[in-house]
């Protein structure tokens, strides 16, 4: 399997803020120090989809408990700021320097003793020129920039890939996002893998069949387009070119392969490794697909990227409050 380089996170120091990652299905809270080190973590399954707008404050209060003190500001990222979340926060328009998100935090009015802010999402154009949006990934991108800066790699302008239900692609130069693009990759594969005639009655496995996946990626590089290539999962199985236990990973290779090929063909080909921000399993598939077009990749876990991004915003906000005339 293509190697991925994980990033570690040490611990220690005195808590200075609370980082909240509030998505559609889960809520995670981290007690953080100013260096971005985790002091404690609390988790809940009370994601956005399970709550009405009136329930968010009480759910957060119950989870945080003794963390609710005036000296610990709370910074929240993710779908908590979306329509249907706690408070819909307006998107910031691209181009934008990611550090400037700290100047556009949305401060909530609550009965909690802590100050509570939501990080805004971004609105811009995709490679097609059509409108695109993101929420939560902007914080992960900022965290990835923080990670690169820590390594002395501020002169790089890598392509970032954030795989998931809706995969995000962005190329950032000098800390600024000009364009980004979303692909419905994960959701498409989930539908095809659960409901379609392409895989009906075929076995499932939690283990990636790399050879079958590679066949799918290579198929995606042929002429004919994604609709034709998707059906080949069925026809190649019926005609004996794929075994029953290969079809699902072949189909995954077709979908991921098209995501990689179609987006990168519209971008300047990266000269540094593509930085993949996500879960280990899904990121490994993207790393494998990238390797088949002779591109290397690096891996940063999505939760670490989020925490790093919130740490950077919290510290920048603290400096701004300390020196209001300079903002630093």
C-alpha positions in Angstrom: 0.0 0.0 0.0 1.2 3.5 -0.7 2.8 4.8 2.5 1.2 7.6 4.5 3.1 9.8 6.9 1.0 10.5 10.0 1.5 13.5 12.2 1.7 13.2 16.0 0.4 15.6 18.6 2.2 15.9 22.0 0.4 16.9 25.2 1.2 19.3 28.1 0.8 22.9 29.3 -2.1 24.9 30.7 -5.5 25.1 29.0 -6.3 28.4 27.2 -9.3 27.6 25.0 -11.8 25.0 23.9 -12.0 23.6 20.4 -15.3 22.2 19.1 -15.7 20.1 16.0 -19.4 19.9 15.5 -20.5 17.9 12.4 -23.6 16.3 11.1 -23.4 13.2 13.2 -20.9 13.8 16.0 -19.7 16.5 18.5 -16.2 16.5 19.8 -14.7 19.0 22.4 -11.0 19.5 23.1 -9.5 21.4 26.0 -6.4 23.0 24.5 -3.3 25.0 25.4 -2.0 27.8 23.3 0.5 25.5 21.6 -2.4 23.3 20.3 -1.8 20.4 22.6 -4.8 18.5 23.8 -5.4 18.5 27.6 -8.6 16.6 27.6 -11.3 15.4 25.1 -15.1 14.8 25.4 -17.3 13.3 22.7 -21.0 13.1 22.0 -23.2 11.6 19.3 -25.4 14.7 19.3 -24.5 15.9 15.8 -26.3 18.6 13.9 -28.8 16.2 12.3 -30.2 15.2 15.7 -30.8 18.7 17.1 -33.1 21.7 16.6 -31.5 25.1 16.7 -32.8 25.6 20.2 -31.0 22.6 21.6 -27.4 23.3 20.7 -26.6 25.5 23.7 -27.9 23.0 26.2 -26.2 20.1 24.5 -22.8 22.0 24.6 -23.3 23.1 28.2 -24.0 19.5 29.3 -21.0 18.1 27.5 -18.5 20.8 28.7 -19.6 20.8 32.3 -16.7 22.0 34.5 -15.0 23.5 31.4 -17.5 26.3 31.4 -15.4 29.2 32.8 -15.0 32.8 31.5 -11.2 32.3 30.9 -11.8 29.6 28.2 -13.2 31.0 24.9 -14.9 28.4 22.7 -14.1 28.2 19.0 -16.4 26.0 16.9 -15.9 24.7 13.3 -18.0 22.5 11.1 -21.7 22.2 10.2 -22.7 24.0 13.5 -22.5 27.2 11.4 -24.6 25.9 8.5 -28.3 26.3 7.7 -30.0 23.9 10.2 -27.1 24.3 12.6 -26.9 26.4 15.8 -26.6 29.6 13.8 -26.2 30.1 10.0 -23.0 32.0 9.6 -22.4 33.9 6.3 -19.7 32.5 4.0 -16.6 34.5 3.5 -15.8 35.1 -0.2 -12.7 33.9 -1.9 -10.0 35.0 -2.5 -9.2 35.1 1.2 -6.1 34.6 3.3 -7.0 31.8 5.7 -5.5 33.6 8.7 -8.0 36.4 8.1 -10.8 34.0 9.2 -9.9 35.1 12.8 -11.2 38.6 11.8 -14.5 37.2 10.7 -15.5 34.9 13.5 -19.2 34.9 14.4 -19.7 35.5 18.1 -22.8 34.0 19.5 -25.0 35.5 22.2 -25.5 32.7 24.8 -26.1 32.3 28.5 -22.8 30.4 28.9 -19.9 32.1 30.9 -17.5 31.4 28.0 -17.3 33.5 24.8 -18.4 31.3 21.9 -17.4 31.8 18.3 -18.2 29.9 15.0 -15.7 29.9 12.2 -17.3 31.0 8.9 -17.2 28.8 5.8 -16.0 29.8 2.4 -17.7 30.6 -0.9 -15.8 30.6 -4.2 -15.6 29.1 -7.6 -14.7 25.6 -8.6 -12.6 24.5 -11.6 -15.7 24.7 -13.7 -16.3 28.3 -12.8 -19.5 27.4 -10.9 -20.2 28.5 -7.3 -18.7 26.2 -4.6 -18.9 26.2 -0.8 -17.2 24.6 2.2 -17.8 24.5 6.0 -15.2 23.0 8.4 -12.6 22.3 5.7 -11.4 25.9 5.8 -10.3 25.3 9.4 -8.5 22.1 8.3 -6.7 23.9 5.5 -5.6 26.5 8.0 -4.3 23.7 10.2 -2.5 22.2 7.3 -0.8 25.5 6.6 0.2 25.6 10.3 1.7 22.1 10.0 3.7 23.1 6.9 4.9 26.3 8.6 6.1 24.3 11.6 8.3 22.3 9.2 9.7 25.4 7.5 7.8 24.8 4.3 6.1 28.1 3.9 7.3 28.6 0.3 5.3 25.6 -1.0 2.0 25.8 -2.7 0.7 22.3 -2.5 -2.5 20.9 -3.8 -4.8 19.9 -0.8 -7.2 17.0 -1.1 -9.8 16.5 1.7 -11.7 13.3 0.9 -15.0 12.5 2.4 -18.7 12.5 1.6 -18.0 15.6 -0.5 -14.3 15.7 -1.4 -12.7 19.2 -1.4 -9.7 20.2 -3.5 -7.8 23.4 -3.1 -4.5 25.0 -4.1 -3.2 27.6 -1.7 -0.5 30.2 -2.5 1.0 32.4 0.2 -1.7 31.4 2.6 -4.5 32.5 0.3 -7.4 30.4 -1.1 -8.4 31.7 -4.5 -10.5 28.7 -5.8 -11.6 25.4 -4.5 -13.6 22.5 -5.9 -16.0 20.0 -4.4 -16.7 16.5 -5.8 -19.6 14.4 -4.5 -17.3 11.3 -4.5 -18.0 9.7 -1.2 -21.8 10.1 -1.4 -21.9 8.8 -5.0 -19.9 5.7 -4.1 -22.0 5.1 -1.0 -25.2 5.1 -3.1 -23.8 2.9 -5.8 -22.3 0.5 -3.2 -25.5 0.2 -1.2 -28.3 0.4 -3.8 -27.2 -0.1 -7.3 -27.5 -3.1 -9.6 -23.7 -2.9 -10.1 -23.0 -4.7 -6.8 -26.3 -6.3 -5.9 -25.7 -9.7 -4.2 -22.0 -9.3 -4.2 -19.9 -9.8 -1.1 -18.6 -6.9 1.1 -15.3 -6.6 2.9 -13.7 -4.1 5.2 -10.3 -4.9 3.7 -9.2 -3.0 0.6 -8.4 -5.1 -2.4 -5.6 -3.0 -3.9 -5.4 -4.8 -7.2 -9.1 -4.4 -7.9 -9.0 -0.8 -6.8 -6.1 -0.2 -9.2 -8.0 -1.8 -12.0 -10.8 0.7 -11.4 -8.5 3.7 -11.3 -6.9 2.6 -14.6 -10.3 2.2 -16.1 -11.1 5.8 -15.1 -8.2 7.0 -17.2 -9.7 5.6 -20.4 -12.0 7.4 -22.8 -15.8 7.2 -22.4 -16.5 9.1 -19.2 -17.6 8.2 -15.8 -21.0 6.8 -16.7 -19.5 4.3 -19.1 -16.8 3.4 -16.7 -19.2 2.8 -13.8 -21.1 0.2 -15.8 -17.9 -1.6 -16.6 -18.0 -2.9 -13.0 -21.0 -4.9 -14.0 -20.0 -6.0 -17.4 -16.5 -7.0 -16.4 -17.9 -9.1 -13.6 -20.5 -10.8 -15.8 -17.8 -11.6 -18.4 -15.4 -13.0 -15.9 -12.8 -10.2 -15.8 -13.6 -9.4 -12.2 -14.2 -11.8 -9.3 -17.2 -11.3 -7.1 -15.1 -10.0 -4.2 -13.3 -7.5 -6.5 -16.3 -5.5 -7.9 -16.9 -3.1 -5.0 -13.2 -2.0 -4.8 -13.1 -1.8 -8.5 -16.1 0.5 -8.4 -14.4 2.6 -5.7 -11.3 2.9 -7.9 -13.5 4.2 -10.8 -15.1 6.8 -8.6 -11.9 8.0 -6.8 -9.9 7.8 -10.1 -12.3 10.1 -11.8 -12.2 12.5 -8.8 -8.4 12.6 -9.0 -8.1 12.8 -12.7 -10.9 15.3 -13.4 -9.9 17.8 -10.8 -6.1 17.7 -11.3 -6.5 18.0 -15.1 -7.9 21.5 -14.5 -5.1 22.5 -12.0 -1.5 23.3 -12.3 0.2 19.9 -11.9 1.7 19.9 -8.3 5.4 19.7 -8.0 5.3 18.9 -4.2 3.4 16.0 -2.7 -0.4 16.3 -2.6 -1.4 16.8 1.0 -4.3 14.6 1.9 -6.4 15.6 4.9 -8.8 13.0 6.1 -9.3 9.5 7.6 -6.6 6.9 7.3 -8.7 4.4 5.2 -10.1 6.8 2.6 -6.8 8.8 2.4 -5.0 5.6 1.6 -7.3 5.1 -1.4 -6.5 8.6 -2.7 -2.8 8.1 -2.1 -3.0 4.9 -4.2 -4.9 6.6 -7.0 -2.4 9.5 -7.0 0.5 7.1 -7.2 -0.9 5.6 -10.4 -0.5 9.0 -12.1 3.0 9.3 -10.6 2.2 11.8 -7.8 3.3 11.4 -4.3 1.3 12.4 -1.2 1.4 13.1 2.4 -1.2 12.5 5.1 -2.6 14.7 7.9 -5.4 13.4 10.0 -8.6 15.5 9.6 -9.1 15.9 13.4 -5.5 17.1 13.9 -5.9 19.6 11.0 -9.0 21.0 12.6 -7.4 21.3 16.0 -4.3 23.0 14.5 -6.6 25.4 12.6 -8.6 26.3 15.7 -5.4 26.8 17.7 -4.1 29.2 15.1 -7.4 31.1 15.1 -7.6 31.2 18.9 -4.0 32.5 19.2 -4.5 35.1 16.5 -7.7 36.3 18.2 -5.9 36.5 21.6 -3.1 38.6 20.1 -5.6 40.8 18.4 -7.4 41.4 21.8 -4.1 42.1 23.5 -2.9 44.5 20.8 -6.2 45.9 19.2 -4.4 48.6 17.2 -2.1 46.1 15.3 -4.3 43.0 15.2 -1.3 40.9 16.2 
